[in-house]
Amino acid sequence: MAEFPISEVRAAFPALQDDFVFFDNAAGAQSPQTVLNAVANHLLHRNVQRGGRYKKSQEVDEAIAQARTSVALLVNARHSDEISFGMNATSFMRLVSIAIGQSLGDHRENDRREIIVTDLDHEANIAVWLALEREGAKIVWWNFRDDGRLHLEDLEKLLSPRTRIVACTLASNAIGSILNVAEVSKRAHAAGAEVFIDAVHYGPHGTIDVQAFDCDYLVCSGYKMFSPHMGFLWGRLETLNALPTFREDFVPDTTPSKLEVGTYVYENVAGMDAAVRYLEDLGRKINPAATSRRAALVASTEAIKCYEAQLSGAMLDALASAKATVYGITTKDQIAHRTPTFGFNLPGISPAKVTEELAKRNIGVRDGHMYSPRLMKRLGLAKESGEVRASLVHYNTVEDVRRFGSALAEMTSH
Ligand SMILES: Cc1ncc(COP(=O)(O)O)c(C=O)c1O
């Protein structure tokens, strides 16, 4: 297996060619030139509505179909119609949750009204389920432990014949902890419940395999995965087809049309297709023997995971040198269980001040509650100030981490 081709990776991203260290990737990543070209080509050559009989419109249909095939390969879907495109992850969470809310009383064998949510999640994957209390849902909390991780033993105690669905994140956008969702599915399904996975934060950091995860729904945001702004939903074909969703009555009650009512941003879907192909090309560079598109994608995402583990090791050293309090997983032997997203605070300096000082040194990080105010509360942090978050992806380098570490050291030595 070839070494991680970091110079080629960086050269592919026009936005990385200046002196700026971009560590705010969990809020949205940069796009390679190939993605920008795909968006521009779409706007230049086929900026028309789909579904017409003329060539340009047919090309839009074809572009969407191709993107659907690519995203299906990215998540290892059984069928490309299991993928729906839309504006973002939150709107798909809301759409699925409304449908589940409407069918809460439908289970004949028993009354399944309990929805398990976690306090490790982004608020989007909590609030949409809390809103179902009006429909008679009962919310059950699966809380993370002091190690910043959700534990399966705790989930087991919460599951019952009353559980309708478990909604949980694959990785925390605020502290990076990864959850073993295949084990969640095993337990939830044994109790007769479904599983809804928020893969938004995990997306750029490892392999997504809905068949291995054995979940029922999974949402992602393309813009965290090197495409422009868009989101997509995967769901089992038969599960999605059974969902009561809103659509005009002439729209077929089958996926993807039943989940894609209205117009979304086609050029960004073309960009998402190109983002998948970018990852695929990277996989072929790393493992020229990859025989299929999926094999190339897995080669890429597995290599990214290994490379990012090195970055995480360097980040833990840099943060330890600055005497930072790091939340969640802090030991190198546990790095496989976290993404390179670090929530931390420095002694005696407010999060806002830290990010301002880093900004002066041309380093972009973020401060605040990261849309996870409950998680902040559990960490003993005020919602208003929260944490500092440095979030890396595979185009960041150990040199970036060194600059970040030196900047922190300068701040803490005063
Ligand atoms: C873990 C997680 N879930 C959900 C969201 C919301 O995604 P979107 O902006 O696509 O609605 C985000 C965005 O930051 C996130 O990090």
PDBQT file of the ligand as one rigid body, heavy atoms in Angstrom, charges set to zero:
ROOT
HETATM    1  C1  LIG A 501     -23.094  15.928  13.535  1.00  0.00    +0.000 C 
HETATM    2  C2  LIG A 501     -23.925  16.904  12.766  1.00  0.00    +0.000 A 
HETATM    3  N1  LIG A 501     -25.215  16.638  12.559  1.00  0.00    +0.000 NA
HETATM    4  C3  LIG A 501     -26.001  17.473  11.854  1.00  0.00    +0.000 A 
HETATM    5  C4  LIG A 501     -25.526  18.656  11.359  1.00  0.00    +0.000 A 
HETATM    6  C5  LIG A 501     -26.449  19.547  10.570  1.00  0.00    +0.000 C 
HETATM    7  O1  LIG A 501     -26.147  19.355   9.219  1.00  0.00    +0.000 OA
HETATM    8  P1  LIG A 501     -26.770  20.285   8.081  1.00  0.00    +0.000 P 
HETATM    9  O2  LIG A 501     -26.077  21.588   8.168  1.00  0.00    +0.000 OA
HETATM   10  O3  LIG A 501     -26.440  19.553   6.807  1.00  0.00    +0.000 OA
HETATM   11  O4  LIG A 501     -28.229  20.364   8.314  1.00  0.00    +0.000 OA
HETATM   12  C6  LIG A 501     -24.191  18.999  11.563  1.00  0.00    +0.000 A 
HETATM   13  C7  LIG A 501     -23.669  20.277  11.072  1.00  0.00    +0.000 C 
HETATM   14  O5  LIG A 501     -22.679  20.788  11.525  1.00  0.00    +0.000 OA
HETATM   15  C8  LIG A 501     -23.362  18.093  12.286  1.00  0.00    +0.000 A 
HETATM   16  O6  LIG A 501     -22.075  18.363  12.506  1.00  0.00    +0.000 OA
ENDROOT
TORSDOF 0
